[in-house]
Amino acid sequence: MIWITFDYARMATVTRPYHPQTTMRGVPSFFEAFRSTLRLLATSMLAVLISGCAGMVQRFDEPASANQIPFTVEPVTPALVASLAQQPPAIPEIPPGTPQLSEYVYRIGPGDVLSIFLNQSLFADTRTNSVALVDRVAESTYVVDSDGRVFLPLHGPLRVAGLTPGEAYTAVRDALARFINQPQVNLRVSEYRSQRVAVAGEVEKPGFFPITDRPMTITEAVITAGVKPEGDLRRVVLKRGEIDYPVDVFQLLQSPDFGQRWVLKDGDVVFVPRNINKVYVLGEAPNRTEFIDPYTTSLAQILVPSDQRGTAVLAGANYLQAGTARPGSIFVIRADGNQARVFHLNGKSPESFILADRFQLASGDIVYVSTREVTRFNRFIAQILPSLTSLVAPVFVIDRLDQVFSND
């Protein structure tokens, strides 16, 4: 009979004769056989560990396998940044029939509530043959009915729909002049109910907003409704009648006139769609999905996110300084047909963030921040160490027992 053992000095298996007199009741033979098996398993695990570490030093510009999507790696340079810049589309023409801001007037319609103040009583006091004083400071409200009329005392129905508040004042004064000498009248619209616009989509307060004597523009309607973070101001739709007009409200908000020429009409619907432009942030960064504007969002804004006051909005916003990221290996992966373009930013120096601030992201981009080599190795060891320890520890125990029995 022979024993098959593993010689660590020569990293090979060896054979030796079996001697019953050295077994000492058979205990060393059991331990030695078990030790050989464990050592072979430990050698296999070490080989896996070595091969895994070797795989981590693979160059980032070499595909990992033949089936991987082919890609090219391009350094981020001023010339590259300029070539990738995209200009937003031009603002479309204002839809026909839009009221001119300088010519805008409000016209009363059914449902409006008029407040009419008259400084004389409409009825004389027959007991004293004098004008009653009880109504001198009274202010009455009148709802315009579906036919566009209000019912005035003494006069009866009076049509006011289609009139401006100034024209309605003249009509009421002339109607009451038949019963009162030089009537002193004041008229105003106390509630605007006849005309409204609707705002829907990705807004905080969807619903109907009344049109008043002050013109409502599309920018005002959107701001009043409040756009959600996922709303896309670039693709707002103005529905007027049966026609949809695309409106880049983002550009209108940046324009000198703030979109004041886009005056809304009764029945208009403003729809704010959901933003489909987003990028994915992976690697040594707070993994997340970010909605972007494809014409203004830069790589620097994603790497160092902040709110309107410039304050970091994420707990891990300073991950580039946390010691685990590899600033020299910041990548933007972009689909290009059946291939991929990989843009490499070396962010070791602060000057490199000038390029990051000018690098325009596109919808679907993947921003990946690599980890430091030692970090990746430590994480790999931390994952494999429990299994490795449970395998190697029995080998050490068997070696110790073997020494005890050999000394005896």
C-alpha positions as CSV (number, residue, x, y, z in Angstrom):
1,M,0.0,0.0,0.0
2,I,1.2,3.6,-0.7
3,W,0.2,7.1,0.4
4,I,-0.5,9.9,-2.0
5,T,0.4,13.3,-0.5
6,F,1.0,16.8,-1.7
7,D,4.5,18.3,-1.3
8,Y,4.3,22.1,-0.9
9,A,8.0,22.6,-1.5
10,R,7.8,21.0,-5.0
11,M,4.0,21.9,-5.5
12,A,3.4,18.3,-6.7
13,T,1.9,15.0,-5.4
14,V,4.3,12.4,-4.2
15,T,4.0,8.7,-3.2
16,R,5.6,6.9,-0.2
17,P,5.3,3.4,1.2
18,Y,2.7,2.6,3.8
19,H,4.3,1.6,7.2
20,P,1.8,0.3,9.7
21,Q,4.2,0.7,12.6
22,T,4.1,4.5,12.3
23,T,0.3,4.9,12.2
24,M,-0.1,4.8,16.0
25,R,-3.5,3.2,16.1
26,G,-4.2,4.5,12.6
27,V,-4.8,8.1,13.7
28,P,-2.0,9.8,11.6
29,S,-3.1,7.9,8.5
30,F,-6.6,9.3,8.8
31,F,-5.3,12.9,9.3
32,E,-2.8,12.6,6.6
33,A,-5.3,11.5,4.0
34,F,-7.7,14.2,5.1
35,R,-4.9,16.8,5.0
36,S,-4.0,15.8,1.4
37,T,-7.5,16.3,0.3
38,L,-7.8,19.7,2.0
39,R,-4.5,20.9,0.6
40,L,-5.6,20.1,-2.9
41,L,-8.8,22.0,-2.4
42,A,-6.9,25.0,-0.9
43,T,-4.5,24.9,-3.9
44,S,-7.5,25.1,-6.2
45,M,-9.0,28.1,-4.3
46,L,-5.6,29.9,-4.4
47,A,-5.5,29.4,-8.2
48,V,-9.0,30.9,-8.5
49,L,-7.9,33.8,-6.3
50,I,-4.8,34.4,-8.4
51,S,-6.7,34.2,-11.7
52,G,-9.3,36.6,-10.3
53,C,-6.7,39.1,-9.3
54,A,-5.1,38.8,-12.7
55,G,-8.4,39.6,-14.4
56,M,-8.7,42.8,-12.5
57,V,-5.7,44.3,-14.2
58,Q,-7.3,44.0,-17.6
59,R,-7.1,47.1,-19.6
60,F,-10.3,49.1,-19.8
61,D,-10.0,49.5,-23.6
62,E,-10.0,45.8,-24.3
63,P,-13.3,43.8,-24.6
64,A,-13.8,41.2,-21.9
65,S,-15.1,38.6,-24.4
66,A,-15.7,38.0,-28.0
67,N,-19.5,38.5,-27.6
68,Q,-19.2,41.9,-26.0
69,I,-20.5,44.9,-27.8
70,P,-17.6,46.5,-29.7
71,F,-16.5,49.9,-28.4
72,T,-13.9,52.6,-28.7
73,V,-12.4,54.6,-26.0
74,E,-11.8,58.3,-26.6
75,P,-10.2,60.8,-24.2
76,V,-12.3,63.8,-23.3
77,T,-10.6,66.8,-24.9
78,P,-11.7,70.3,-25.8
79,A,-12.1,69.3,-29.4
80,L,-14.3,66.3,-28.5
81,V,-16.4,68.4,-26.1
82,A,-17.0,70.9,-28.9
83,S,-17.9,68.2,-31.4
84,L,-20.5,66.6,-29.1
85,A,-22.3,69.8,-28.3
86,Q,-26.0,69.9,-29.4
87,Q,-28.0,73.1,-29.9
88,P,-31.6,73.2,-28.9
89,P,-34.2,73.5,-31.6
90,A,-35.5,77.0,-32.5
91,I,-38.6,78.3,-30.8
92,P,-41.7,77.7,-33.0
93,E,-43.9,80.4,-34.3
94,I,-46.8,81.6,-32.1
95,P,-50.0,79.7,-33.1
96,P,-52.5,81.8,-35.2
97,G,-55.3,83.5,-33.3
98,T,-53.1,84.2,-30.2
99,P,-54.1,87.5,-28.7
100,Q,-51.6,90.3,-28.8
101,L,-50.4,91.2,-25.4
102,S,-50.7,95.0,-26.2
103,E,-54.3,94.5,-27.4
104,Y,-55.5,92.1,-24.8
105,V,-58.9,92.8,-23.2
106,Y,-61.1,90.7,-21.0
107,R,-64.7,90.2,-22.2
108,I,-67.4,89.1,-19.8
109,G,-69.0,85.8,-20.3
110,P,-71.7,83.5,-18.8
111,G,-70.9,82.5,-15.3
112,D,-69.0,85.6,-14.4
113,V,-70.0,87.4,-11.2
114,L,-70.4,91.2,-11.5
115,S,-70.3,93.6,-8.6
116,I,-72.3,96.7,-9.2
117,F,-72.2,99.7,-6.8
118,L,-74.8,102.4,-7.1
119,N,-74.6,105.6,-5.1
120,Q,-78.4,106.2,-5.3
121,S,-81.4,104.2,-4.2
122,L,-83.3,102.5,-6.9
123,F,-86.5,103.0,-5.1
124,A,-87.9,106.2,-3.5
125,D,-89.5,106.2,0.0
126,T,-93.2,106.9,-0.7
127,R,-93.8,108.0,2.9
128,T,-91.4,110.8,2.9
129,N,-91.2,111.5,-0.9
130,S,-87.4,111.4,-0.4
131,V,-84.7,109.1,-1.7
132,A,-84.1,106.3,0.8
133,L,-80.6,106.2,2.2
134,V,-80.4,102.5,3.1
135,D,-79.0,101.5,-0.3
136,R,-76.5,104.3,-0.7
137,V,-73.4,102.2,0.1
138,A,-74.9,98.9,-1.0
139,E,-72.9,96.8,-3.5
140,S,-74.9,94.0,-5.2
141,T,-73.6,91.0,-7.1
142,Y,-75.1,89.7,-10.3
143,V,-74.3,86.4,-12.0
144,V,-74.3,86.5,-15.8
145,D,-76.7,83.8,-16.9
146,S,-76.3,81.3,-19.7
147,D,-77.8,83.8,-22.2
148,G,-75.2,86.4,-21.2
149,R,-77.6,88.6,-19.3
150,V,-77.9,90.1,-15.8
151,F,-81.2,91.2,-14.2
152,L,-81.2,94.8,-13.1
153,P,-83.9,96.2,-10.8
154,L,-86.3,98.5,-12.6
155,H,-84.7,97.8,-15.9
156,G,-84.9,94.0,-16.1
157,P,-82.6,91.8,-18.2
158,L,-79.5,93.5,-19.6
159,R,-77.1,91.7,-22.0
160,V,-73.4,92.1,-21.0
161,A,-71.7,89.0,-22.4
162,G,-69.0,89.9,-24.9
163,L,-68.5,93.3,-23.4
164,T,-65.4,94.5,-21.6
165,P,-65.9,95.6,-18.0
166,G,-65.7,99.3,-19.3
167,E,-68.4,98.6,-21.9
168,A,-70.6,96.8,-19.3
169,Y,-70.3,99.8,-17.0
170,T,-71.6,102.1,-19.8
171,A,-74.4,99.7,-20.6
172,V,-75.6,99.6,-16.9
173,R,-75.3,103.3,-16.5
174,D,-77.3,104.1,-19.6
175,A,-80.0,101.5,-18.6
176,L,-80.5,103.0,-15.1
177,A,-80.4,106.6,-16.4
178,R,-84.0,106.1,-17.5
179,F,-85.0,105.8,-13.9
180,I,-82.3,107.8,-12.0
181,N,-80.9,111.2,-12.9
182,Q,-77.2,111.0,-13.5
183,P,-76.7,107.6,-11.8
184,Q,-73.3,107.1,-10.2
185,V,-72.3,103.5,-11.0
186,N,-69.3,101.4,-10.4
187,L,-68.9,97.9,-12.0
188,R,-66.2,95.3,-11.6
189,V,-65.9,91.5,-12.2
190,S,-65.7,90.0,-8.7
191,E,-65.3,86.4,-9.9
192,Y,-63.9,85.2,-13.2
193,R,-65.8,82.0,-14.1
194,S,-66.5,82.1,-17.8
195,Q,-63.0,81.4,-19.2
196,R,-60.3,79.1,-18.1
197,V,-57.3,77.1,-19.2
198,A,-56.2,73.6,-18.1
199,V,-52.8,72.4,-17.1
200,A,-52.1,68.7,-16.9
201,G,-49.3,66.2,-16.9
202,E,-46.2,66.2,-14.7
203,V,-47.2,69.2,-12.6
204,E,-47.8,69.6,-8.8
205,K,-51.2,71.2,-9.1
206,P,-53.0,70.0,-12.2
207,G,-56.4,71.6,-12.9
208,F,-58.2,74.6,-14.3
209,F,-57.0,78.2,-14.0
210,P,-59.3,81.1,-14.7
211,I,-58.5,83.8,-17.3
212,T,-58.8,87.2,-15.8
213,D,-58.4,90.8,-16.9
214,R,-54.7,90.2,-16.8
215,P,-53.5,88.0,-19.6
216,M,-52.2,84.5,-18.7
217,T,-49.2,83.3,-20.7
218,I,-48.1,79.7,-21.1
219,T,-45.0,80.3,-18.9
220,E,-47.2,81.7,-16.1
221,A,-49.6,78.7,-16.3
222,V,-46.7,76.3,-16.0
223,I,-45.1,78.1,-13.1
224,T,-48.5,78.4,-11.3
225,A,-49.1,74.7,-11.7
226,G,-45.6,73.8,-10.5
227,V,-43.5,71.4,-12.6
228,K,-42.4,68.1,-11.0
229,P,-38.7,67.1,-11.2
230,E,-39.6,64.5,-13.8
231,G,-41.5,67.0,-16.0
232,D,-40.0,67.9,-19.4
233,L,-40.3,71.6,-20.2
234,R,-38.7,71.0,-23.5
235,R,-41.7,69.1,-24.9
236,V,-44.7,70.9,-23.6
237,V,-47.8,70.7,-25.8
238,L,-50.3,73.4,-26.2
239,K,-53.7,71.9,-27.3
240,R,-55.8,74.6,-29.0
241,G,-58.9,73.2,-30.6
242,E,-57.9,70.1,-32.6
243,I,-54.3,71.2,-33.1
244,D,-51.3,70.4,-30.9
245,Y,-48.5,72.9,-30.9
246,P,-45.1,71.8,-29.4
247,V,-43.6,74.5,-27.2
248,D,-40.1,74.6,-25.7
249,V,-41.1,76.3,-22.4
250,F,-37.6,75.9,-21.1
251,Q,-36.3,78.2,-23.8
252,L,-39.2,80.6,-23.3
253,L,-38.2,80.9,-19.6
254,Q,-34.6,81.7,-20.7
255,S,-35.7,84.2,-23.4
256,P,-35.6,88.0,-22.9
257,D,-39.4,88.4,-23.0
258,F,-40.0,85.4,-20.7
259,G,-42.6,84.0,-23.2
260,Q,-45.0,86.9,-22.7
261,R,-46.1,86.7,-26.3
262,W,-47.6,83.2,-25.8
263,V,-51.0,84.4,-24.4
264,L,-53.5,81.7,-23.7
265,K,-57.1,81.6,-24.8
266,D,-60.2,80.1,-23.3
267,G,-60.2,76.4,-23.7
268,D,-56.5,76.0,-24.1
269,V,-54.9,72.9,-22.6
270,V,-51.2,72.9,-21.6
271,F,-49.7,69.4,-21.2
272,V,-46.3,68.8,-19.5
273,P,-45.0,65.3,-20.5
274,R,-42.8,63.1,-18.5
275,N,-39.1,63.5,-19.1
276,I,-37.7,60.6,-21.1
277,N,-34.1,62.0,-21.0
278,K,-32.1,60.4,-18.3
279,V,-28.7,59.1,-17.5
280,Y,-27.5,56.2,-15.2
281,V,-24.8,56.8,-12.6
282,L,-22.9,53.6,-11.6
283,G,-19.7,52.6,-10.0
284,E,-18.0,54.4,-7.1
285,A,-20.8,57.0,-6.9
286,P,-24.4,57.1,-5.5
287,N,-26.0,54.7,-8.0
288,R,-29.1,56.4,-9.3
289,T,-31.0,57.6,-12.3
290,E,-30.9,61.3,-13.1
291,F,-33.3,63.2,-15.3
292,I,-31.4,65.6,-17.5
293,D,-31.9,68.3,-20.1
294,P,-30.1,67.0,-23.2
295,Y,-28.9,70.5,-24.2
296,T,-27.7,71.9,-20.9
297,T,-26.8,69.1,-18.4
298,S,-23.1,68.6,-18.1
299,L,-21.0,65.7,-16.7
300,A,-19.9,67.9,-13.8
301,Q,-23.5,68.4,-12.7
302,I,-24.0,64.7,-12.4
303,L,-20.6,64.1,-10.7
304,V,-21.3,66.8,-8.1
305,P,-25.1,67.1,-7.8
306,S,-26.4,70.2,-6.0
307,D,-29.7,72.0,-5.4
308,Q,-30.4,75.6,-6.6
309,R,-28.4,77.0,-3.7
310,G,-25.4,75.0,-4.7
311,T,-25.7,72.7,-1.7
312,A,-25.0,69.0,-2.2
313,V,-28.2,67.1,-2.3
314,L,-26.9,63.6,-1.8
315,A,-25.1,62.2,1.3
316,G,-22.4,60.7,-1.0
317,A,-22.1,63.8,-3.2
318,N,-18.4,64.1,-2.3
319,Y,-17.6,60.5,-3.3
320,L,-14.7,61.7,-5.5
321,Q,-12.9,62.7,-2.3
322,A,-14.0,59.8,-0.2
323,G,-10.8,57.8,-1.0
324,T,-12.5,54.9,-2.8
325,A,-13.1,56.5,-6.2
326,R,-10.5,56.6,-8.9
327,P,-10.7,60.1,-10.3
328,G,-8.4,59.2,-13.2
329,S,-11.0,56.7,-14.5
330,I,-14.3,58.4,-15.1
331,F,-16.2,57.1,-18.1
332,V,-19.3,58.1,-20.1
333,I,-20.7,55.2,-22.1
334,R,-22.9,56.1,-25.0
335,A,-24.7,53.9,-27.5
336,D,-23.8,54.5,-31.1
337,G,-25.8,52.2,-33.3
338,N,-24.7,48.6,-32.7
339,Q,-21.5,49.8,-31.0
340,A,-20.6,51.9,-28.0
341,R,-18.5,55.0,-27.6
342,V,-16.6,55.3,-24.3
343,F,-15.4,58.7,-23.3
344,H,-12.6,58.7,-20.7
345,L,-12.1,61.7,-18.4
346,N,-9.0,61.9,-16.3
347,G,-10.2,63.8,-13.3
348,K,-7.0,63.7,-11.2
349,S,-6.5,67.4,-11.6
350,P,-9.1,70.1,-10.7
351,E,-8.5,71.6,-14.2
352,S,-10.1,68.5,-15.7
353,F,-13.5,69.6,-14.3
354,I,-13.5,72.5,-16.7
355,L,-14.0,69.9,-19.4
356,A,-16.5,68.0,-17.3
357,D,-18.5,71.2,-16.9
358,R,-18.6,71.6,-20.7
359,F,-19.2,67.9,-21.6
360,Q,-22.8,67.7,-22.6
361,L,-24.6,64.5,-21.6
362,A,-27.1,62.8,-23.8
363,S,-30.2,60.7,-23.0
364,G,-29.2,57.1,-22.2
365,D,-25.6,57.8,-21.2
366,I,-24.0,55.7,-18.5
367,V,-21.7,57.6,-16.1
368,Y,-19.3,55.2,-14.5
369,V,-16.7,56.1,-11.8
370,S,-14.1,53.4,-11.3
371,T,-12.8,52.3,-7.9
372,R,-9.2,52.4,-6.9
373,E,-7.2,49.2,-7.5
374,V,-6.6,48.6,-3.8
375,T,-10.3,49.1,-3.1
376,R,-11.3,46.5,-5.7
377,F,-8.7,44.0,-4.4
378,N,-9.8,44.5,-0.8
379,R,-13.5,44.1,-1.7
380,F,-12.6,40.9,-3.6
381,I,-10.6,39.6,-0.6
382,A,-13.5,40.5,1.8
383,Q,-15.9,38.5,-0.3
384,I,-13.7,35.4,-0.6
385,L,-12.0,35.4,2.8
386,P,-14.7,33.6,4.7
387,S,-14.7,30.7,2.3
388,L,-10.9,30.7,2.1
389,T,-10.5,30.7,5.9
390,S,-12.9,27.9,6.5
391,L,-10.9,25.8,4.0
392,V,-7.4,26.6,5.1
393,A,-8.0,26.5,8.9
394,P,-8.6,22.7,9.0
395,V,-5.4,22.2,7.1
396,F,-3.5,24.1,9.8
397,V,-5.2,22.0,12.5
398,I,-4.3,18.7,10.7
399,D,-0.7,19.9,10.4
400,R,-0.6,20.7,14.1
401,L,-2.1,17.3,15.1
402,D,0.4,15.5,12.8
403,Q,3.3,17.2,14.5
404,V,2.0,16.1,17.9
405,F,1.7,12.5,16.9
406,S,5.0,12.6,15.1
407,N,6.8,13.9,18.2
408,D,5.2,11.1,20.2
